[in-house]
């Protein structure tokens, strides 16, 4: 069986090279035909619960497949079918992320973007879809946290990840935590709580908190930008954090 799979992969590699070197469009059409079952399988898995038509998602899937044709390293030990699967799945995830971004809070958009970028990066390096634990290490978020972020954006079963499927339940935001703590960076769980409480702050407090925690400016730099003495900035940060902690602990 393995030998048959290798023969098939060698055939696909020849077709990819024919397309790249000679611009042979028939070679691409043949690659599409060979991987039609994989494409249909992935698209049908998403179309059942995404609210979008199979035909629309199929077009998105084709974009992922052509990206696989263009990006696959023909000297790779990984088979093209595994790489194509990951690229098609990734393209659909990007699609759902982009169409759902406006409905999600900023911290969720930022974290999901990091997870999506890490998935694409690891797929290229590993030649297969990465495991949840591998993604978690890459983005410094616990595996449980990665799963919960995915729930915010995908109301569907994600079988390409080595983890339980999503069933549409509400995500547990409390499970989203940093895997390791960096002395110079606010843990992801604190950033989430911080953003959720920003609306309760005054305008000047929001500006100072944003510049301090999100732009990583020093108190002196913030003071110069806002025309405030450094001591005033320090007091605003302290009062803002107290207000946020009081709100969160209610």
Long-range contacts (C-beta under 8 A, 24 or more apart in sequence): 5-79, 6-79, 8-34, 8-81, 9-79, 9-80, 9-81, 12-80, 12-81, 13-74, 13-80, 16-69, 16-72, 16-74, 16-80, 17-74, 19-69, 28-66, 28-69, 31-65, 31-69, 32-62, 32-65, 35-65, 35-81, 35-84, 38-81, 38-84, 38-85, 38-88, 39-65, 39-88, 42-85, 42-88, 42-89, 42-92, 43-88, 43-92, 45-156, 45-157, 45-159, 46-92, 46-96, 46-156, 48-156, 49-155, 49-156, 49-157, 49-168, 50-96, 50-155, 50-156, 57-92, 57-95, 60-91, 60-92, 60-95, 61-88, 61-91, 61-92, 63-91, 64-88, 64-89, 64-90, 64-91, 64-92, 67-91, 71-124, 76-127, 77-127, 78-126, 78-127, 78-128, 79-127, 82-127, 82-128, 82-129, 83-123, 83-127, 83-128, 85-129, 85-160, 86-123, 86-128, 86-129, 86-160, 87-123, 89-129, 89-160, 90-116, 90-119, 90-120, 90-123, 93-119, 93-153, 93-154, 96-153, 96-154, 97-153, 100-153, 104-152, 104-153, 105-195, 105-196, 106-195, 107-188, 107-191, 107-192, 107-195, 108-149, 108-152, 108-153, 111-139, 111-141, 111-149, 111-176, 111-188, 112-149, 112-150, 112-152, 112-153, 114-139, 115-139, 115-141, 115-146, 115-149, 115-150, 129-160, 129-161, 130-161, 131-161, 131-162, 131-163, 132-161, 132-162, 132-163, 133-162, 135-161, 136-179, 137-179, 140-178, 140-179, 140-180, 140-182, 140-188, 141-176, 141-177, 141-178, 141-179, 141-188, 142-175, 142-176, 142-177, 142-178, 142-179, 144-175, 144-176, 144-177, 145-175, 145-176, 145-177, 145-188, 147-175, 148-172, 148-173, 148-175, 148-176, 149-176, 186-213, 193-244, 193-248, 194-244, 196-248, 197-243, 197-244, 197-247, 197-248, 200-243, 200-244, 200-247, 201-240, 201-243, 201-244, 204-236, 205-236, 205-239, 205-240, 205-243, 208-233, 208-236, 208-237, 208-240, 209-237, 209-240, 212-237
